[in-house]
Amino acid sequence: MIISIKKESLIRDIQHQFSVYFPFLKIEFLKRSFEGGTILKKEYAAPGDFFKRIPSLKSEGEINLDLKQTVSELEEHFKEHYGVSIHIFRKAGNVWIETTLTNDWTLERQNKEAEQMRRHFPR
């Protein structure tokens, strides 16, 4: 499962590629490098923004998504290789919740948890 990151890529295109593999997860990109604390909605890049508008972006490339990769590993990979801070959200009913407290879970586990939640709480 590979996602291609290019400076001319739109944020929404990368989000879509991610959601194809993990339909119950969402990836959000921050406009600047982030070290912790509260994040306001305005600090996330808009879906229609180009990656090159993220000032901390330092390179292009591909990311190989692995089912056994944890959220924290994916976040670290984005930061280390591309200079971009990301957050992963999991669908919980009708809302998206941050995976901060479960960032040691694999992407597969996060996605399955959200899928099971959907079965228990259908729309």
Secondary structure, DSSP 8 states (H G I E B T S, - for coil): -EEEE-TT-BHHHHHHHHHHH-TTEEEEEBSS---SS---GGGB--TTSBGGGSTT----EEEE--TT-BHHHHHHHHHHHH---EEEEEEETTEEEE-GGGTTSBHHHHHHHHHHHHHHS--
